[in-house]
């Protein structure tokens, strides 16, 4: 009977330790609040949305977004990620001194239909720790050309010819 009690005690102890460790891991990270008047970084995006319009499905399109530190302390871009694998963000600088500017080039592989994807920018800005850029596109799967024997020459989506 003593062996059975010892096993239960160890199992209970392991369960308690596991619960405490899980609780600690799931706690939100405490962000250091800057006192009023302390230097602080501030992220500013010139635009947070871009609509590519109608694009052939499968095409890769890009747009550059400007990021500026309008604060009075260095801005650190900690993590830049995308909501889907069709979007690839490329950042020029990840550490911006006050009043400095950087760019994020967003490359989107267009998929069929009306789609939206996001780029997440995590930074040390205490007021806005995550900025979001949204990309919108309308992927066109096929184009029907009539009459079929007409020579359109070199045309691009959205152009008209007579």
N, C-alpha and C positions, 0 to 999 in steps of 0.2 A: 504494500500500500504506500510506503514512503517513496518508492521509485515513481509511482503514478503522480503523487503530489509534487515532486520535484519537476517532472515534465510539464505539468500544468503551470507551475510558477515561472519556468523559463519561457513557456509559450506566451503567458500573460505579459511578462517583461518585454519580450520581443514585439508583441502587439503594441504596447504602450510606446516603446521607442520608435517604432514605425509610424505610429500616429503623430507623435511629436515632430519627427523629421518631415513628414508630409505637410503638416501645418506650417512649419517654418519655411519650406520651399514655396508654398502657395501664398505666402504673405506678400502683399505688394511692396515693391522697393520704395523705401522712403526717399523722397526727393528733398534735397536741402533747399529750404526757402531762403531767398535772399532778403535781407532787411531793407526797408526803404532807404534809398540813397546809396546802397551798395552797387558796385558795377555789375551789370548783368548783360548777357548776350540776348539779342532779339533777332529772330529769323524773319525775313520779309521776302515773299515771292512776288515777282512782277505780275505773274498770272498763275493761277492754280488749275486752269482747265484749257485743253486744246481739243478742238473738233477737227479731225482730218477730213471729214466729209465722206463722199463716195469714193471708194478705192477698190481696185480689183482684189479679190480674195487671194491671199498668199503673198501680196506685195509687202515689202518692208518700207515703212515711212518713219521719219524722224522729226523731232521738234526739240529746240533748245529752250530751257527755262532758266531765267536768271534768279539767283539767290543772293540776298544781300544781308549783311549783319548790320542792323541799324541800332544795335546796342552799344554799350561802352566797355564790354569785356569780350574776349575771344569766343567765337561761336565754333563749336565742334560738332560736325555732322557724324554722329556715332554709327548709324546704320541706315542704309538705303536699300529698300527692298520693293518688290512688285507683287501685285495681287495674283498674277498668273505668269506662266512661262512664256507667253507671247510678248511680254514687255521686258526690255532690258534697259535699266538706267545706268548711265555712265557719268560719274561726277568728276569735275575738274580738280577742285580743292576740297579737302575735308576739314580744314582748319582755317577759319576766316577771322582776321583781326577786325577791330571795329571799323565800320564803313567800307569793308572789303566786299568784293563781288566774286561769285563763282557761277558756274553753269552746270546744269544737269541735262545731258542729252538723252532723250527718251526715244528708244527705237521700238516700234510696234510692228509685229507681224499681223497683218489684218486677217481676220477670220470672217466667214460669211455671216451676213445679217448685221443688225445694229448691235454694237458691242461697246462695253465700257471697261476700262481697266484703271488701276490706281498705282501710284508710286508713293511709298511711305518714307518720310524722311524723319528719323529720330535724331534729336539734337539735345544739347545741354541748355536750351532756352527754357527757363523755369515757368514761363507763362504759356508756352506752346511747345511742349516736348515732342509732339508729333505733328508734322505738316503733311498734307496730302495733296498730290497732284492727280488730276483725273484726265484720262485720254479717252476720246470717243471716236468711233469710226463706223462707217456703213460699208460692210464688205459685199461687193457684187460678185456673184459666183459666175454667171455667164452673161454674155452679150450677144444678142441676135442682130445680125446685120442684113438688111434688105435694101435693095435687091442684092442677091449674092454675087452677081457678076460685076458689080460696080467697084471701081478702083478708088478706094478712099485715100490712098497714099499713106503718109505717116500721120496718124491721128492719135490723140490722147483722150482719155476719159474726160467728158465734159465739153469737148470741142464739138462744133457743128460744121458741116460742109454742105455746099449746094452744088 
